[in-house]
Amino acid sequence: MIRFSLSVLLIICFFPAFSQDNSPYSRYGMGDVVPSTNVSSRSMGGISAAYNDPFSINFNNPASYGSFQTFREQNSKKMTYGRAILDVGMNIENRTLRAPSSTEKFTASNVLFSHVQLGLPIRPNWGLSFGLRPISRISYKISKTEQLFDPNTGLPIDSAGTLNQGDGGSYMASLGTGFKIDLNKAKSQSISFGINGGYLFGRKDYSTRRTILNDTIQYTSGNAETKTSFGNINFNAGFQYQALLKQKTMALTIGVYGNWKQNLNATQDVIRETYVFDETAGNTRLDSVSDKTNIKGTIVYPSSYTAGIAFEKFPSLKTAGWLVGVDFAQHNWDEYRFYGQVDNTVKTNWELRIGGQLTPVPKSNYFSNVRYRAGLFLGPDYIHIDRDLPVMGASFGLGLPLVPANRQINQVTFINLGFEYIKRGNNDNLLKENLFRMSIGLSLSDLWFAKKKYD
């Protein structure tokens, strides 16, 4: 499994995703913030603060790593083996943009990497997890053609074309650990702590290309472009409290996680140039008007926190299981700074998430073993252009178990499907956006560290 997970990680890092996205809102702040949870959690509205699952990895709250499954043989005080988990996912998105005053619309689809994460139990109540996931995405292309007028006579003269483009985004490569402390001998109550350390890195590439259009005179086109690369160590921490209720048939879990304000080291190139377009070579520089390279600076990445509560009824051979949870998250984007400058297009925002899962009574038919999930979420976006940008959405998902061909009962595999419908903006905003996202996750788990009894 470890070899397989490393192979998946390398493939994802070097194999580009298919993308035809165009999100004008991604030009602001750090770009469009991508889903931050795994597919199982995303299918339940994104609840994650108090969520634990023995067959997937809640990488948002590292306190959950202390709940990775371990097993002991009878009359043994040491861990004999544990359950290792590989959790990977991808997203298929369809985005539709509309201006409130227009009937025209723009539709784009893309396929994007979601996450890859590996979880390993080290000892009972102590786990380790590492992986890679995207944080934000920048992808837009906006073109405009306008008539130019003589300032003295007011008569039309030439036309001008402007192309605004943006590309980039940010990623988090993380390594975390979490441990659980049982508060009494009956182990009906426990507290867990965890921390993720990682490297947050990315780039922002913004350009504005201006062309004067004239039938008789050929003008030189101009490009104003700013390229920024950034990265630094990043930390987040989490806590969970769990109490077993009703003779250990139910559990109450309270969780909180977050990160503090941190600085990202940045390097910037500011380019002002003239260019011509060639069909074979593309945009080719004619002359450098101004080149400023390797400009050092700092990007302040804001603090955030998420708190939540979850009630869970464990399934049995005769009764169904269920889980219901609520999360409240706040992201303090008022702290965001770009090279020391305040960004007035971003604002501190909050999000409310509600979701649940149903596990039917296991029977002989396949669908009684499927996990059914649903959720809702709402709150303003962190992008703030003159007014709030409302966001609301609903999600639904399935956890589909797979039986391995070799029938080894130790191996547990789930295909997790998630479906989300998200509305961003209304008639008071510059653009309205409808997004349909289908997420596909694969959760593989197997026993590891098992000692052989026979050679």
C-alpha positions as a printed NumPy array, in Angstrom:
array([[  0.   ,   0.   ,   0.   ],
       [  2.832,   2.424,   0.818],
       [  4.44 ,   1.824,  -2.59 ],
       [  1.078,   2.293,  -4.286],
       [  0.363,   5.557,  -2.444],
       [  3.771,   6.988,  -3.363],
       [  3.14 ,   6.08 ,  -7.009],
       [ -0.242,   7.807,  -6.927],
       [  1.346,  10.878,  -5.353],
       [  4.014,  11.102,  -8.069],
       [  1.494,  10.623, -10.873],
       [ -0.736,  13.378,  -9.486],
       [  2.192,  15.782,  -9.075],
       [  3.419,  15.415, -12.656],
       [  0.279,  14.581, -14.621],
       [ -1.694,  17.766, -15.44 ],
       [ -5.448,  17.777, -14.963],
       [ -7.761,  18.477, -17.87 ],
       [ -9.2  ,  21.91 , -17.372],
       [-11.224,  24.458, -19.345],
       [-12.218,  26.501, -16.349],
       [-12.933,  30.23 , -16.393],
       [-13.819,  31.704, -13.01 ],
       [-13.511,  35.53 , -12.947],
       [-13.829,  35.561,  -9.145],
       [-10.577,  33.581,  -8.95 ],
       [ -8.572,  36.718,  -9.833],
       [ -9.066,  38.053,  -6.279],
       [ -7.27 ,  37.133,  -3.062],
       [ -5.708,  33.655,  -3.191],
       [ -8.155,  32.551,  -5.907],
       [-11.097,  30.194,  -5.69 ],
       [-10.855,  28.176,  -2.468],
       [-11.275,  24.512,  -3.425],
       [-13.075,  21.905,  -1.27 ],
       [-10.941,  21.276,   1.789],
       [-12.343,  17.908,   2.913],
       [-12.302,  14.341,   1.639],
       [-15.194,  13.007,  -0.43 ],
       [-16.956,  11.327,   2.513],
       [-17.071,  14.547,   4.52 ],
       [-17.896,  16.66 ,   1.462],
       [-20.987,  14.513,   0.836],
       [-22.247,  15.526,   4.302],
       [-22.049,  19.272,   3.714],
       [-18.351,  19.372,   4.629],
       [-18.619,  18.535,   8.347],
       [-15.173,  17.597,   9.647],
       [-14.461,  19.039,  13.122],
       [-16.037,  16.115,  15.025],
       [-15.931,  13.478,  12.278],
       [-14.145,  10.108,  12.589],
       [-14.265,   7.18 ,  10.192],
       [-12.129,   4.021,  10.497],
       [-12.042,   3.66 ,   6.682],
       [-11.145,   7.201,   5.596],
       [ -8.844,  10.033,   6.695],
       [-10.128,  13.286,   8.152],
       [ -7.046,  15.361,   7.298],
       [ -8.753,  18.61 ,   8.357],
       [ -8.676,  17.761,  12.05 ],
       [ -5.397,  15.959,  12.853],
       [ -6.811,  14.924,  16.247],
       [ -8.717,  12.229,  14.337],
       [ -5.426,  10.426,  13.56 ],
       [ -5.463,   9.093,  17.123],
       [ -8.547,   7.014,  16.197],
       [ -6.874,   4.923,  13.496],
       [ -7.763,   1.306,  14.168],
       [ -5.302,  -0.982,  15.943],
       [ -5.776,  -4.577,  17.075],
       [ -4.245,  -6.801,  19.715],
       [ -4.13 , -10.526,  19.915],
       [ -5.726, -12.145,  22.911],
       [ -3.599, -11.892,  26.082],
       [ -1.266,  -9.404,  24.378],
       [ -0.601,  -5.891,  25.705],
       [  1.112,  -4.633,  22.559],
       [ -0.319,  -3.689,  19.19 ],
       [ -0.163,  -6.71 ,  16.903],
       [ -1.348,  -4.941,  13.758],
       [ -3.168,  -1.816,  12.635],
       [ -5.288,  -0.639,   9.718],
       [ -3.456,   1.499,   7.129],
       [ -5.624,   3.727,   4.939],
       [ -5.055,   5.251,   1.508],
       [ -7.579,   7.993,   0.628],
       [ -7.483,   9.582,  -2.856],
       [-10.001,  11.66 ,  -4.777],
       [-10.744,  13.708,  -7.877],
       [-13.391,  16.275,  -8.853],
       [-15.405,  16.692, -12.046],
       [-16.917,  20.189, -12.216],
       [-19.351,  22.011, -14.464],
       [-19.547,  25.779, -13.929],
       [-22.116,  28.177, -15.417],
       [-21.68 ,  31.963, -15.255],
       [-24.42 ,  34.506, -15.865],
       [-24.609,  38.28 , -15.609],
       [-27.846,  39.377, -13.873],
       [-28.663,  41.801, -16.691],
       [-27.984,  39.347, -19.525],
       [-29.525,  36.139, -20.793],
       [-26.176,  34.908, -22.112],
       [-24.23 ,  32.36 , -20.125],
       [-20.792,  30.78 , -20.127],
       [-20.301,  27.114, -19.29 ],
       [-17.017,  25.342, -18.583],
       [-16.065,  21.889, -17.352],
       [-12.88 ,  20.55 , -15.821],
       [-11.386,  17.541, -14.068],
       [ -9.194,  18.301, -11.065],
       [ -7.166,  16.461,  -8.472],
       [ -8.814,  16.512,  -5.022],
       [ -6.386,  14.883,  -2.566],
       [ -4.135,  11.949,  -1.803],
       [ -3.554,  10.973,   1.837],
       [ -2.031,   8.002,   3.631],
       [ -2.82 ,   7.183,   7.266],
       [ -0.836,   4.768,   9.452],
       [ -1.41 ,   3.714,  13.075],
       [  1.924,   3.812,  14.919],
       [  0.729,   2.517,  18.267],
       [ -2.682,   2.214,  19.938],
       [ -4.22 ,   5.703,  20.102],
       [ -1.402,   7.213,  18.029],
       [ -1.507,   7.755,  14.264],
       [  0.431,   9.396,  11.456],
       [ -0.801,  10.799,   8.147],
       [  0.751,  12.554,   5.157],
       [ -0.368,  13.667,   1.717],
       [ -0.985,  16.427,  -0.798],
       [ -4.049,  18.517,  -1.614],
       [ -4.883,  21.799,  -3.388],
       [ -5.871,  24.883,  -1.381],
       [ -6.932,  27.375,  -4.06 ],
       [ -7.107,  27.721,  -7.835],
       [ -6.673,  30.69 , -10.187],
       [ -8.064,  30.295, -13.693],
       [ -9.723,  33.05 , -15.704],
       [ -9.657,  34.651, -19.14 ],
       [-11.679,  37.816, -19.782],
       [-11.606,  39.587, -23.152],
       [-13.132,  42.942, -24.061],
       [-13.315,  45.   , -27.246],
       [-14.122,  48.705, -27.   ],
       [-14.366,  51.756, -29.203],
       [-11.839,  54.556, -28.606],
       [-12.817,  58.215, -29.037],
       [-10.847,  61.352, -29.799],
       [-10.803,  63.374, -26.549],
       [-10.923,  66.666, -28.482],
       [-13.672,  65.985, -31.01 ],
       [-15.474,  63.119, -29.321],
       [-15.454,  61.205, -32.612],
       [-14.669,  57.482, -32.756],
       [-11.192,  56.579, -33.95 ],
       [ -9.706,  53.167, -33.282],
       [-10.83 ,  50.093, -31.409],
       [ -8.928,  48.361, -28.621],
       [ -8.923,  44.782, -27.404],
       [ -8.005,  43.839, -23.84 ],
       [ -7.341,  40.323, -22.596],
       [ -7.068,  39.706, -18.843],
       [ -5.688,  36.3  , -17.915],
       [ -4.85 ,  34.578, -14.654],
       [ -3.369,  31.218, -13.824],
       [ -2.02 ,  29.482, -10.733],
       [ -3.136,  28.32 ,  -7.33 ],
       [ -1.75 ,  26.866,  -4.117],
       [ -1.101,  23.412,  -2.654],
       [ -0.418,  21.915,   0.761],
       [  1.988,  19.02 ,   1.291],
       [  1.441,  17.929,   4.881],
       [  2.655,  15.508,   7.527],
       [  0.673,  15.189,  10.745],
       [  0.266,  13.141,  13.879],
       [ -2.49 ,  12.724,  16.434],
       [ -2.933,  10.854,  19.674],
       [ -5.865,   9.917,  21.898],
       [ -5.953,   9.769,  25.704],
       [ -8.54 ,   7.572,  27.436],
       [ -9.935,   9.364,  30.472],
       [-11.126,   6.323,  32.41 ],
       [-10.659,   2.559,  32.593],
       [-13.913,   1.857,  30.837],
       [-12.701,   4.009,  27.928],
       [-16.114,   5.615,  27.637],
       [-14.526,   9.064,  27.375],
       [-11.44 ,  10.253,  25.553],
       [ -9.698,  13.375,  24.339],
       [ -7.527,  13.646,  21.235],
       [ -4.922,  16.13 ,  20.088],
       [ -3.196,  16.472,  16.737],
       [ -1.053,  18.734,  14.605],
       [ -0.343,  18.975,  10.877],
       [  2.891,  20.49 ,   9.659],
       [  3.419,  21.068,   5.996],
       [  4.583,  23.261,   3.172],
       [  2.058,  25.645,   1.609],
       [  3.233,  26.722,  -1.831],
       [  1.884,  28.137,  -5.06 ],
       [  1.971,  30.847,  -7.689],
       [ -0.088,  33.72 ,  -9.094],
       [  0.364,  34.788, -12.719],
       [ -1.72 ,  37.795, -13.803],
       [ -1.425,  39.508, -17.194],
       [ -3.244,  42.248, -19.129],
       [ -2.652,  42.324, -22.885],
       [ -3.731,  45.43 , -24.804],
       [ -4.015,  45.659, -28.602],
       [ -4.999,  48.685, -30.726],
       [ -7.03 ,  47.695, -33.796],
       [ -6.68 ,  49.853, -36.908],
       [ -7.283,  49.115, -40.608],
       [ -4.286,  51.07 , -41.918],
       [ -1.779,  51.368, -39.06 ],
       [ -0.299,  48.391, -37.236],
       [  0.238,  49.231, -33.583],
       [  2.492,  47.313, -31.23 ],
       [  0.654,  45.294, -28.583],
       [  1.539,  45.655, -24.907],
       [  1.61 ,  43.231, -21.985],
       [  1.601,  44.079, -18.297],
       [  2.273,  40.896, -16.328],
       [  2.999,  40.058, -12.695],
       [  4.258,  36.622, -11.673],
       [  4.43 ,  35.698,  -7.997],
       [  5.705,  32.48 ,  -6.431],
       [  5.325,  31.8  ,  -2.709],
       [  5.746,  29.146,  -0.052],
       [  6.54 ,  28.467,   3.58 ],
       [  6.   ,  26.067,   6.454],
       [  2.381,  25.96 ,   7.621],
       [  0.777,  24.459,  10.725],
       [ -2.715,  23.642,  11.931],
       [ -3.849,  21.864,  15.091],
       [ -6.988,  20.117,  16.308],
       [ -8.796,  18.714,  19.342],
       [-11.619,  16.213,  19.826],
       [-13.565,  15.032,  22.858],
       [-15.623,  11.838,  22.622],
       [-18.017,  10.21 ,  25.081],
       [-19.723,   6.858,  24.539],
       [-23.394,   6.78 ,  25.512],
       [-26.139,   4.204,  26.054],
       [-23.921,   1.226,  26.797],
       [-21.449,   2.269,  24.114],
       [-24.022,   2.102,  21.315],
       [-23.784,   5.855,  20.654],
       [-21.066,   8.493,  20.664],
       [-21.014,  12.234,  21.21 ],
       [-17.984,  13.967,  19.668],
       [-16.997,  17.622,  19.976],
       [-14.157,  18.907,  17.819],
       [-12.283,  22.047,  16.899],
       [ -9.356,  22.739,  14.596],
       [ -7.715,  25.721,  12.99 ],
       [ -4.556,  27.496,  11.942],
       [ -2.983,  30.722,  13.095],
       [ -1.898,  33.652,  10.901],
       [  1.29 ,  32.755,   9.051],
       [  3.67 ,  34.44 ,   6.601],
       [  4.481,  33.051,   3.157],
       [  7.781,  34.056,   1.572],
       [  7.178,  35.4  ,  -1.926],
       [  9.226,  36.285,  -5.019],
       [  7.772,  38.456,  -7.759],
       [  8.58 ,  39.385, -11.366],
       [  6.939,  42.512, -12.805],
       [  7.056,  42.595, -16.607],
       [  6.095,  45.457, -18.959],
       [  6.739,  44.626, -22.603],
       [  5.648,  44.954, -26.199],
       [  5.023,  41.826, -28.231],
       [  3.693,  40.33 , -31.453],
       [  1.656,  37.198, -31.901],
       [  3.044,  34.44 , -34.089],
       [  0.95 ,  31.402, -35.008],
       [  3.833,  28.998, -34.413],
       [  5.715,  30.699, -31.564],
       [  2.755,  32.348, -29.825],
       [  3.298,  35.68 , -28.072],
       [  6.859,  36.833, -28.82 ],
       [  8.512,  39.762, -27.058],
       [  9.596,  42.727, -29.167],
       [ 10.98 ,  45.028, -26.528],
       [ 11.242,  45.193, -22.769],
       [  9.713,  48.371, -21.386],
       [ 10.451,  47.405, -17.785],
       [ 11.679,  44.211, -16.15 ],
       [ 11.843,  43.907, -12.375],
       [ 12.739,  40.411, -11.229],
       [ 13.205,  38.563,  -7.948],
       [ 11.322,  41.127,  -5.856],
       [ 11.149,  39.733,  -2.314],
       [  8.035,  40.142,  -0.222],
       [  5.567,  38.485,   2.129],
       [  2.021,  37.195,   1.789],
       [  0.095,  36.97 ,   5.07 ],
       [ -2.057,  33.821,   5.088],
       [ -4.98 ,  34.394,   7.489],
       [ -6.018,  32.428,  10.552],
       [ -9.159,  30.295,  10.677],
       [-11.028,  27.955,  12.985],
       [-13.774,  25.345,  12.707],
       [-15.823,  23.957,  15.599],
       [-18.417,  21.215,  15.452],
       [-20.429,  18.546,  17.198],
       [-21.576,  15.118,  16.015],
       [-23.902,  12.399,  17.346],
       [-23.399,   8.876,  16.072],
       [-25.417,   5.689,  16.511],
       [-23.27 ,   2.633,  15.8  ],
       [-24.837,   0.033,  13.478],
       [-25.423,  -3.526,  14.64 ],
       [-26.747,  -6.729,  13.118],
       [-30.287,  -5.698,  14.042],
       [-30.318,  -1.879,  14.01 ],
       [-29.241,   0.752,  11.516],
       [-26.519,   3.282,  12.256],
       [-26.564,   7.012,  11.681],
       [-24.497,  10.136,  12.184],
       [-25.584,  13.798,  12.387],
       [-23.144,  16.698,  12.673],
       [-22.955,  20.493,  12.59 ],
       [-19.884,  22.66 ,  11.913],
       [-19.276,  26.403,  12.114],
       [-16.185,  27.788,  10.38 ],
       [-14.675,  31.267,  10.258],
       [-11.818,  32.438,   8.05 ],
       [-10.235,  35.751,   9.023],
       [ -9.456,  37.133,   5.575],
       [ -9.254,  40.685,   6.95 ],
       [ -5.735,  39.6  ,   8.016],
       [ -4.704,  38.845,   4.421],
       [ -1.874,  41.007,   3.088],
       [ -0.127,  40.899,  -0.265],
       [  3.314,  42.511,  -0.187],
       [  2.176,  44.625,   2.749],
       [ -0.959,  45.859,   0.976],
       [ -4.523,  45.454,   2.236],
       [ -6.75 ,  43.651,  -0.267],
       [-10.169,  45.326,  -0.254],
       [-11.673,  42.566,  -2.409],
       [-11.537,  39.99 ,   0.407],
       [-13.358,  39.925,   3.733],
       [-13.618,  37.702,   6.806],
       [-16.322,  35.112,   6.159],
       [-18.132,  32.28 ,   7.924],
       [-19.777,  29.024,   6.889],
       [-22.409,  26.8  ,   8.489],
       [-22.36 ,  23.104,   7.571],
       [-24.976,  20.48 ,   8.435],
       [-24.807,  16.851,   7.379],
       [-25.397,  13.236,   8.189],
       [-24.912,   9.616,   7.217],
       [-27.169,   6.561,   7.298],
       [-25.862,   2.994,   7.516],
       [-28.72 ,   0.479,   7.014],
       [-29.129,  -2.821,   8.794],
       [-26.746,  -5.182,   6.961],
       [-28.616,  -7.801,   4.928],
       [-27.819, -10.115,   2.057],
       [-28.475,  -7.481,  -0.633],
       [-25.707,  -5.078,  -1.666],
       [-27.497,  -1.75 ,  -1.08 ],
       [-28.051,  -2.506,   2.601],
       [-24.261,  -2.225,   2.968],
       [-24.026,   1.152,   1.235],
       [-23.512,   4.327,   3.298],
       [-25.919,   7.133,   2.385],
       [-24.855,  10.748,   3.033],
       [-26.39 ,  14.211,   2.616],
       [-25.744,  17.747,   3.774],
       [-26.268,  21.514,   3.422],
       [-23.932,  24.496,   3.726],
       [-24.243,  28.272,   3.466],
       [-22.409,  31.493,   4.199],
       [-20.829,  34.44 ,   2.381],
       [-17.804,  33.917,   0.159],
       [-14.518,  35.506,   1.211],
       [-14.515,  37.466,  -2.079],
       [-16.171,  40.817,  -1.393],
       [-16.597,  43.219,  -4.317],
       [-18.747,  46.14 ,  -3.077],
       [-21.091,  43.701,  -1.32 ],
       [-21.327,  40.18 ,   0.091],
       [-21.21 ,  37.263,  -2.303],
       [-23.663,  34.703,  -0.876],
       [-22.926,  30.996,  -1.232],
       [-25.27 ,  28.097,  -0.548],
       [-25.274,  24.487,  -1.576],
       [-26.483,  20.952,  -1.024],
       [-24.646,  17.649,  -1.224],
       [-25.441,  13.967,  -1.482],
       [-23.159,  10.956,  -1.524],
       [-22.734,   7.206,  -1.374],
       [-20.102,   4.989,   0.21 ],
       [-19.98 ,   1.912,  -2.006],
       [-18.124,  -1.078,  -0.503],
       [-16.084,  -3.326,  -2.748],
       [-15.334,  -6.965,  -2.018],
       [-11.733,  -7.841,  -2.998],
       [-11.319, -10.55 ,  -5.578],
       [ -9.129, -12.59 ,  -3.246],
       [-11.802, -12.365,  -0.548],
       [ -9.39 , -11.32 ,   2.185],
       [-11.567,  -9.984,   4.986],
       [ -8.783,  -7.719,   6.218],
       [ -9.   ,  -5.555,   3.095],
       [-11.786,  -2.955,   3.088],
       [-12.317,  -0.735,   0.047],
       [-14.921,   1.976,  -0.479],
       [-15.695,   3.967,  -3.593],
       [-17.042,   7.262,  -2.273],
       [-19.242,   9.301,  -4.605],
       [-20.2  ,  12.88 ,  -3.796],
       [-22.533,  15.25 ,  -5.649],
       [-22.735,  18.969,  -4.87 ],
       [-24.83 ,  21.79 ,  -6.281],
       [-23.568,  25.256,  -5.323],
       [-24.97 ,  28.717,  -6.046],
       [-22.676,  31.716,  -5.674],
       [-23.976,  35.266,  -6.052],
       [-27.405,  36.739,  -6.817],
       [-28.889,  39.579,  -8.871],
       [-27.072,  42.155,  -6.722],
       [-23.638,  40.8  ,  -7.673],
       [-21.65 ,  41.297, -10.869],
       [-21.908,  37.62 , -11.762],
       [-24.001,  34.653, -10.69 ],
       [-22.361,  31.257, -10.664],
       [-23.886,  27.792, -10.56 ],
       [-21.524,  24.894,  -9.945],
       [-22.224,  21.189, -10.13 ],
       [-19.423,  19.041,  -8.765],
       [-19.127,  15.261,  -8.793],
       [-16.364,  13.912,  -6.562],
       [-14.963,  10.398,  -6.786],
       [-12.911,   9.043,  -3.91 ],
       [-11.211,   5.729,  -3.327],
       [-10.537,   4.584,   0.218],
       [ -8.387,   1.479,   0.556],
       [ -7.457,  -0.038,   3.892],
       [ -5.515,  -3.118,   4.873],
       [ -3.812,  -4.505,   7.936],
       [ -0.152,  -3.677,   8.33 ],
       [  2.576,  -4.437,  10.841],
       [  1.039,  -7.883,  11.288],
       [  3.635, -10.346,  12.548],
       [  3.78 , -13.672,  10.766],
       [  3.074, -16.731,  12.872],
       [  4.45 , -19.146,  10.274],
       [  7.125, -18.838,   7.619]])
